[in-house]
Amino acid sequence: TIPCLLSPWSEWSDCSVTCGKGMRTRQRMLKSAAELGDCNEELEQAEKCMLPECPIDCELTEWSQWSECNTSCGKGHMIRTRMIKIEPQFGGTACPETVQRTKCRIRKCLRGPGMEKRRWKEAR
């Protein structure tokens, strides 16, 4: 039998991904059919390729409910929080704030003689 005639392999293609794990291929052409029988040579090859790791952005949980005001009267503050689920890696987006604080105001605080006794009675 006369072997089939093949072109040289092409250059490898670019990796199929822009970061992380992907594949690349190369081809060759059949120049002429085999005189006797079929041509069983492979015309395409594929291999794995690896580029720098893909950036992983910060991921956070939802905000918690606002806490109660930290004072029973007068000016105070409330906070809410959220947790980091995924830390940023390989140049991914940084995490924004995880704690927020806001002002709150309950009724005015009473002042004057005998107020401590009155507050103690209210607390009971």
Secondary structure as the mmCIF struct_conf table of DSSP 4:
data_model
#
loop_
_struct_conf.conf_type_id
_struct_conf.id
_struct_conf.beg_label_comp_id
_struct_conf.beg_label_asym_id
_struct_conf.beg_label_seq_id
_struct_conf.end_label_comp_id
_struct_conf.end_label_asym_id
_struct_conf.end_label_seq_id
HELX_LH_PP_P HELX_LH_PP_P1 ILE A 2 CYS A 4
STRN STRN1 LEU A 5 LEU A 6
HELX_LH_PP_P HELX_LH_PP_P2 SER A 7 CYS A 15
BEND BEND1 SER A 16 GLY A 20
STRN STRN2 LYS A 21 GLN A 27
STRN STRN3 LEU A 30 SER A 32
BEND BEND2 GLU A 35 GLY A 37
BEND BEND3 LEU A 43 LEU A 43
STRN STRN4 GLU A 44 MET A 50
BEND BEND4 PRO A 52 PRO A 52
HELX_LH_PP_P HELX_LH_PP_P3 GLU A 53 PRO A 55
STRN STRN5 ILE A 56 ILE A 56
STRN STRN6 GLU A 59 LEU A 60
HELX_LH_PP_P HELX_LH_PP_P4 THR A 61 CYS A 69
BEND BEND5 ASN A 70 GLY A 74
STRN STRN7 LYS A 75 THR A 81
STRN STRN8 ILE A 84 ILE A 86
STRN STRN9 GLN A 89 GLN A 89
TURN_TY1_P TURN_TY1_P1 PHE A 90 GLY A 91
HELX_LH_PP_P HELX_LH_PP_P5 GLY A 92 CYS A 95
BEND BEND6 THR A 98 THR A 98
STRN STRN10 VAL A 99 ARG A 105
BEND BEND7 ARG A 107 ARG A 107
HELX_LH_PP_P HELX_LH_PP_P6 LYS A 108 LEU A 110
BEND BEND8 GLY A 112 GLY A 112
TURN_TY1_P TURN_TY1_P2 PRO A 113 GLY A 114
HELX_RH_AL_P HELX_RH_AL_P1 MET A 115 ALA A 123
#
